[in-house]
Amino acid sequence: RHANSHFDDDEVQRDMELAQLAMAAELSTSTVVDVPQHSKRPFPNDDSLAQGASSSIVRGPSPYENVLYEQISCLVGAQVRSKIQRIEAGVMNLLRSCLESEGGSSTSIISGHVDHHQSLSSEDKGWGCGWRNIQMMSSHLLRQRPETREVLFGGCGFVPDIPSLQRWLEIAWDKGFDAVGARHFDSKIYGVKKWIGTSECVTLLRSFGVRARIVDFDSTESSSLQGKSGKRVCGPMDKYLIKTNPLPRSSSLELSQEDAENMRGQQVLVDWVWNYFSSKRADVLHNSKNVIISDKTPLYFQHQGHSRTIVGIQKQKGNRGSQDRYNLLVLDPGHRTADLERSLTTKKGWPRLLKRGVHTLRKPQYQLCYVDPGIANSEETEQLKTIDSILIRF
């Protein structure tokens, strides 16, 4: 009813007629319904409806598919732009300036444009980090990838708010994406304060033909992130906490054995991120003395309890034969945009907000989501409906 209030009465009547056609089709499965002339497909690559058609009889979409397309058309017009605090210079431009001003022998590779979307206490504080990271990834895709801009969110050209994203996820489930996740949430997520994770991010993006992928990093024998239904779940927002327990006196200047082993394991993840951003397949959009801007998308970064967006990585050369050190460059939806802008503008305190070294990666499991270039055709889209991942053990 809310969506229909945005349209004229004759369009409401048209929706009612489509609903009546759907009811009639349930009574007579042999009924053939022609595609209405006004029913346009928001996604030009979705030609799956025509597959399997007889050479002598060409059947139009089923009444259910017609209703689904009408729902999409209504959502395209009714969705709301997400409200964010704009950083005039751009958060990534400010980050680049800070990285360039650092001394020492370091190399940083970062994504192009990304807007910071923060969780708000009045809207989603404590449960909305996943949605905010989807918004951050979408801000990059809409600005940096023209082919994705044409299809993402019906081609609206902006990042929708969380309720609109929830509607899009429900439509993705209705279209057959991530059947396991749909059952886990009972195909309903709109208006619900439930945590989501990497699977939902990938499901949402893939429903538009975007080639989103998942990589799992796991150091456990069995996955504790798996719920009873086999669905990956996450808990409330938390922070990276540095252990305050003192180290044994005999090794006060050294890492404990447990921490050292943990760091060696998490280095696998950091190496993967470095290789991702520095891949030869990546186009360089900017190259200064020590900062490279890549065309690679940012990474949805998930672990038990929280998710963030990795927008780049920094490598600092080791001194006197010591190993190189790496820092993930991370935008956290739990941080206030105003604090980020102030610290990046004044170049004071920004590493504390954006840099995450290997020693902070203390979780046994992590998930990353990245996006390959291009838009999937109908055959590939069918394959993308099953959500899988690449598993890397460390």
N, C-alpha and C positions, 0 to 999 in steps of 0.2 A: 504493500500500500504506500509505503514511504517513497519507493522508487517511482511508482505510477503518478504520485503527486507532482512530479517534475515534468510530466508530459501532458499533452492535450487530451480532452475527453475521447476524441476519435481514436487515439492510440491506445487508451485504456480499453475501449470497446474491442479493438483489434486483439489485445492480449486475451480478453475473455473468450473471443472466438477461437483462438488457438487452444485455450484450455478445454473448451468444449470439444474440439476436434480430437484432442488427446483422450478424453473420456470415451468418445465414440469409437476410437481405435481399439481401446481395451475390450469393448464388447464385440468387435468384429476384426479379427486379426488379418483378414483378407483385404481390408480397406486400404486403398492407395491414396496418399495425400500429396498433392502437388506442392512444390515449394512456393510460398508466397513471393510475389515480385519484390516486396519491400524487405524481405528477410535477407540481410546482407551478412556475410561472414566476416567478423573482425580479423580473422587469421587466414590470410590468403594461402598459406601452405597446407591447411587442413583440408585435404581433398579425400579423406578416408571415407566420406559418405558415399562417394561414387565407386568405391572399390567393390568388386563382386557383382556389378550390375550385369544383367543379361544383355546379350547383343540385340535381342528383339524387343525387350521391355526395359526402359530406363525408369527406375523408381526414384522418387525424391527422398529426402531425409524422413525418418520416422517422426510421428508427432512429438515424441519425447525429445528428439534432437532439435526439432523446431522450437520447442519451449526452452531448451537449454540455450539456443542462440538468442532467443528473445531476452532471457535473463542476462546474458552477456551484454547485449545491446543496451539494456536498461542500466547495468552497472557502469558501463563506459561513460554514460551521461551523468550518472548520479554520484560517482566516486568523488571523494574530497581530497584536495591537495594537502599533504602533510605540512604542518607549520613548523618551521625551524628558525633558530636565530642565525641570520646570515652573517658570515664573516666576510667583510668587504674585500679583503685581500685574498681570501680563499685559504682554507686551513692547510692545503697541500703546498701552496706557494710559501706560506709562512714556515712550514716545516722544512721545506727546501732551503730557505734562507738560514734557518738555525743550523742545519746540517753543514751548510757551506761555511758557516762562521766558526765551526769547531776546528780546533787545532789538531795536530797529530796526523798519523797516516791511516786514514779511514776511507772506505768507499761505501756509499749508500745507494740503494736502488729503490725507487718508490713508484707507486702508481700515479697516474695523472690526476684528474679531478675526482674528489670525493667530498661530499658534504657530511658534516658530523650531525647525527641525529641522537639527541640525548633522551633518556627516560625521564618522564615527568611524574612528580609525586601525585599530581591530580589525575593522571591517566594510567600509567603503566609501571610505576616504580615497583620493583621486586619481581615482576613476571614478564616484562615486555622486551628484555634485552634481545631476544631472537628476532622479533619484528623490527627492532631498530637497526640491527645489522643487515637485515634484508633491505631496509630503506637505504643504508649507506652503500651497499653493493649496487642497488638500483640507480642511485644518483650517478655512479660511475658509468654504468651501462648506457644510461640515457644520454650522457654527455659525450662519451668516447666512442660509442659503437652505433653508427647510424642505422645499420640493419636491425639491430635490437630495438632501437627507439621506435621503429615502425610497427613493431608487434607487441612490445611490452605494455601491459595494462590497456590493451585495445588501441594502442597508438596515441594515448592521451598526451604524452610528452612530459609528464610530471610524476613525482613520487607520491603515491596515495598514502592516506593516513592508515592507522592500524585497522580500524573497522573495515575499510575498503579492502585491505590486504586479506583480512579474514574471509571476506566474501569471495575473493579470487581463489583462495585456497580451497574453499568448499566447491567451487566450480571445477577446480583441477581434480578433486576427488570424484565429482560427478562424471568427469570425462574419462575416468578410469586410471588416473595416475595414483601410484602408491596405495594399492588396495589394503595393505597391512596397516598403514597409517590411518586410512579412512576408518577402518574397523576400530582401531585404538581410540579414536576421537568420536566414534559413532557418526562420522561424517558431518559433525557440527562443531564449529569453532567460533562463529560470529558472536560477539558480545560476551565471550567467555574468557576469564582471566587464567588461561592455562599456558604453561611453559611450552615452547616449541624448540626444535633443534635443527640440526643440519638437514635432516630428511625433509622437513617441511619447507625449508629454503629451496632445496633442490626440486621438490615437487612443484612448488609455485612457479619457479623459473622455467622448468621443463614444459609446463602446460602451455607456454607461449612459443615453444620450439627452441628455447635457449639451451645450449649444451652444457648444463651444469653437472659437475662431477663431485664425488665424495672420496676423500682419502682418510682411512682410519690408521691411527698410530696406537698400538696396543702393546703393553709390556706385561699383561696378565695372561694366565692360562685360560680363564673364562671371562667373558665380558660382563663386568658388574654394571655397565650402563644399559644392559638389556632388561627391559621390563618383562613381566610374566607373559605378555602377549608377543614377545619378540621384538617389540618396538623400542627404539632408543628413546630414553627420557632424560630430562635434566631437572635439577632442583632450583631453589631460589637463588637470586643473585648473590654472589659472594665476591670477595676481593682476594687478590694474591697476598698472602700473609708470609712475612719472613719469620722463620722460627726464632724465638728468643732464647731457647735453651742454650746455655753456654757449652762450648765444645770442651772436651777433656783438656786439662792443663798442658799435657804433653804435646798436644797438637793445636794449640790455640791459634796458630797462624795458618793452619791447614784445614781443608775440608775433611769432615768425617768420612769414613769409608762408604757409608750408606749414601751420603750426599754425592760423593765422587762417582759412585756407580750410577746413581740416578742421573747425574749430569751427562755421563757418557751415553746413556740411553736417549735422553732428550736431545742430544746433539744430532741424532738421526732426523728428528723433525726439523731442526734448524737448518741442517744441510739441505733438506728437501726444499724448504722455503727459499733458501739462497739460489739453488739450482732453478727453481721455478721463475723467480724474477730475473735471473741472469741468463736464461735460456737463449740459445742462438736464434730461436724462432721469434723472440720478442723484438719488436721494433723500438728503437730508441727515439723518444720524442724530444729529449733534452739531454745534454751532456756538458757538465761543468767540471771543475777541477776534481771534485770528489763526490758529486751527486749525479746520478743517472735517473731520468724519468722514463719508465718503461710503459708500453701499452698493455701490460698485463693487468688483469682485473685484481682488485683487492681480494683477500681471502676471508671467508666466514670462518671464524676460529672458535671451536666449541670444546668445552670440557665439562665434567660433572659440576653443575652449579652455576655456570655462567657462560656467556659467549661474547666475543669481541670481533673487531675487524682488523686484520693485518693489512696495512697499507704500504709496507716496505720492510727492508732489512738493512742493517748496517754491519759491515765487517771492519774490525779494527786490527791492524797488523800487530802481531806479537813482537815484543822487544827481546833482543838477544836470544833468538832461537825459540822463544816461547810460542805456544800455539796462538793462532788468530782467535779473536773473541767476536762473538756475534750478538747483536741486539735486534729483536723483533721490534718493528715500529707499529704501534697498535693504537687504534681509536676505540675508546671504551664508551659505550652508551651510558654507563654509570657516572661519567664525568660531566660536569656542566660545560656547555659550549663557551660560556663567558670566561671560565677559568682557563680553558684551552687557548682562547684568543689572547687573553692577557699574558699568559706565560710565553706563548710563541712570539708575540709582538715585542715584549720586553727582553726576550731571550733569557728569562730567569725561571728556573723550576720546570721547564718543559720536559727534560729527560725523565723526571719522576712520573710524569703523566703519560708519556708515549713510549719510553724504552722499556723493553722486557728482556733481560739477559737469560741465558740458559739456566742459571741458578734459580730463577723464579718458576720454572716449569716443573712443578713437583707432583702433578697429577699422573696417574698410571695410564690414562687414556686421553687421546685428543682426536678431534675430527676437523678436517679442513674441507671447505667447499670452494671450488674454483670454476671458472667458465671458459670453455673453449670458444674460439671464434666461429662465426657463421650461425645460420639458423637451420635446424633440422628439417628434412622433408618429411612427408607423411609416413613413409616406411620406417625411417629412423625414429620418428616421434612415437610410434607404436612400441618400439624397443625401449625407449626412454621411460615408458610408463612403469616399468619395474625398477625400483630404486635399489641399486647395489653400490658397492664401494670397492676401492683398492685397499687391501689390508697390508700394512707394513708393521712388522713386529720388531721390537727393540729390547 
